[in-house]
Amino acid sequence: MVVIVFSMIIILGVAAAIVGLVALGMQGRGRDRAPVLANKMARAAEHLNGEGEPPERFRRFIESGLQP
């Protein structure tokens, strides 16, 4: 039982950190401190909203799998 509670605390902590980082990217805060991280999180936010373009390598992978 202790292991389950500990695991859930870890999982919730990781999820909260990811949500916080994506929110940072969406709002543009911290862009002066960590511009690379802010740009990556802004891109992740676009993809989560369905607005981002898929990477070229992923598109080629999908197309190669669909052809006989």
Secondary structure, 3 states (H helix, E strand, C coil): CHHHHHHHHHHHHHHHHHHHHHHHHHHCCCCCCCHHHHHHHHHHHHHHCCCCCCCHHHHHHHHHHHCC
